[in-house]
Amino acid sequence: MSWVYLVAAILFEVAGTTCMKLSHGFEKLTPSILLFVFYVISFTLLSMTLKKMDVSVAYAIWSGLGTALIAVIGVVWFGEDLTWQKTGWIALIIAGVMGLNLSGGVH
């Protein structure tokens, strides 16, 4: 169940970060409110994940995959440039997450 919590925490964190961009510096009310709602849900789910998973692994996966997903959203939704350098660094983040998974850390 900890993996379900972790995946949900990542998705809510990504939603919160996307709302941060959409809020235009807290000028738009709805995305500003959703930003806080999504982050509270994300941290709650991450906290539930930590009952069964090492914090080093869970946080690295949460932040790493969240970063990679936000980068993809930036390119697809917000029209940001996708360079070979960005692609390479995102691939390294994903490789690091995979390496942590292979090293254990789940009880």
Order of alpha helices (4+ residues) and beta strands (2+ residues): alpha-alpha-alpha-alpha
